[in-house]
Amino acid sequence: MHKENYDIKAYAKSKGVYLWQVAEQYGLHESNFSRLMRHPLSPSDREKIIRIIDRCYEESLEEI
């Protein structure tokens, strides 16, 4: 079983952010984003994805 980027996936889940939302903001189709997440990410890609998760989380709070 692959555990690549498990921490990022767990972080998104803890914030209540779906990976399809992250993929959309990242500029990829959900299936392509899923493939991207199967392999180690560069530090800059990791930071970008974490920022996207935080932004999606903040946007969800504003909707309440």
C-alpha positions as a Markdown table, in Angstrom:
| # | Residue | x | y | z |
|---|---|---|---|---|
| 1 | Met | 0.0 | 0.0 | 0.0 |
| 2 | His | 1.3 | 3.4 | -0.9 |
| 3 | Lys | 1.6 | 6.0 | 1.8 |
| 4 | Glu | 3.0 | 8.8 | -0.3 |
| 5 | Asn | 1.7 | 12.2 | 0.8 |
| 6 | Tyr | -0.4 | 10.6 | 3.5 |
| 7 | Asp | 0.2 | 13.6 | 5.7 |
| 8 | Ile | -1.2 | 16.0 | 3.1 |
| 9 | Lys | -4.3 | 13.8 | 2.6 |
| 10 | Ala | -4.8 | 13.5 | 6.4 |
| 11 | Tyr | -4.4 | 17.3 | 6.7 |
| 12 | Ala | -7.0 | 17.9 | 4.1 |
| 13 | Lys | -9.4 | 15.5 | 5.8 |
| 14 | Ser | -8.8 | 17.1 | 9.2 |
| 15 | Lys | -9.8 | 20.5 | 7.7 |
| 16 | Gly | -12.9 | 19.0 | 6.0 |
| 17 | Val | -11.5 | 19.7 | 2.5 |
| 18 | Tyr | -12.0 | 17.2 | -0.3 |
| 19 | Leu | -9.2 | 16.4 | -2.6 |
| 20 | Trp | -11.3 | 17.2 | -5.6 |
| 21 | Gln | -11.5 | 20.8 | -4.3 |
| 22 | Val | -7.7 | 20.9 | -3.9 |
| 23 | Ala | -7.3 | 19.5 | -7.4 |
| 24 | Glu | -9.6 | 22.1 | -8.9 |
| 25 | Gln | -7.6 | 24.9 | -7.2 |
| 26 | Tyr | -4.3 | 23.3 | -8.2 |
| 27 | Gly | -5.5 | 23.3 | -11.9 |
| 28 | Leu | -5.8 | 19.6 | -12.4 |
| 29 | His | -8.6 | 17.2 | -13.0 |
| 30 | Glu | -9.3 | 15.1 | -9.9 |
| 31 | Ser | -7.9 | 11.9 | -11.5 |
| 32 | Asn | -4.7 | 13.6 | -12.6 |
| 33 | Phe | -4.3 | 15.1 | -9.1 |
| 34 | Ser | -4.8 | 11.6 | -7.6 |
| 35 | Arg | -2.0 | 10.3 | -9.8 |
| 36 | Leu | 0.2 | 13.2 | -8.8 |
| 37 | Met | -0.3 | 12.4 | -5.1 |
| 38 | Arg | 0.9 | 8.8 | -5.6 |
| 39 | His | 4.5 | 10.0 | -5.9 |
| 40 | Pro | 6.8 | 12.1 | -3.7 |
| 41 | Leu | 6.2 | 15.8 | -4.2 |
| 42 | Ser | 8.8 | 18.5 | -4.4 |
| 43 | Pro | 8.9 | 20.8 | -1.4 |
| 44 | Ser | 7.4 | 23.7 | -3.4 |
| 45 | Asp | 4.5 | 21.5 | -4.6 |
| 46 | Arg | 3.8 | 20.3 | -1.0 |
| 47 | Glu | 3.7 | 24.0 | 0.2 |
| 48 | Lys | 1.4 | 25.0 | -2.6 |
| 49 | Ile | -1.0 | 22.1 | -1.9 |
| 50 | Ile | -1.0 | 23.0 | 1.8 |
| 51 | Arg | -1.7 | 26.6 | 1.0 |
| 52 | Ile | -4.6 | 25.5 | -1.2 |
| 53 | Ile | -6.0 | 23.3 | 1.6 |
| 54 | Asp | -5.8 | 26.2 | 4.0 |
| 55 | Arg | -7.5 | 28.6 | 1.5 |
| 56 | Cys | -10.4 | 26.0 | 0.9 |
| 57 | Tyr | -10.8 | 25.7 | 4.6 |
| 58 | Glu | -11.0 | 29.4 | 5.1 |
| 59 | Glu | -13.5 | 29.8 | 2.3 |
| 60 | Ser | -15.7 | 27.1 | 3.9 |
| 61 | Leu | -15.7 | 29.0 | 7.2 |
| 62 | Glu | -16.8 | 32.2 | 5.4 |
| 63 | Glu | -19.8 | 30.3 | 4.0 |
| 64 | Ile | -21.1 | 29.6 | 7.4 |
